[in-house]
Amino acid sequence: MGTFTFVRNVPRFFELFKQGEAVADPATWKNRTLATNAVVAVLATALAICKSFGLDLALDSDTTQNLAVGAVAGVTVLNAIVHVVTSKHLGLPSNSSSGTGTG
């Protein structure tokens, strides 16, 4: 039943990208985004420190670099989404608005 609820709410999620729309509790979304950013930064730092002290994590340089790039890309996308869906001032213009300037 959870899957059907998720699928049913997908169109509602995309409505949040329209200007004038926002999630019900923007502060919670922003706090969770900041926490996610902090966790990713701590994990990346811990990985770098472990490698510098010679702790073998069985990751070669290319894999480590690819993981870092993927993490940065994921965090960047998450940040962009959260910035838009938590602000009524940002987003795509709504079709219902009469912003043509003529009239």
Secondary structure, 3 states (H helix, E strand, C coil): CHHHHHHHHHHHHHHCCECCCCCCCHHHHHHHHHHHHHHHHHHHHHHHHHHHCCCCCCCCHHHHHHHHHHHHHHHHHHHHHHHHHCCCCCCECCCCCCCCCCC
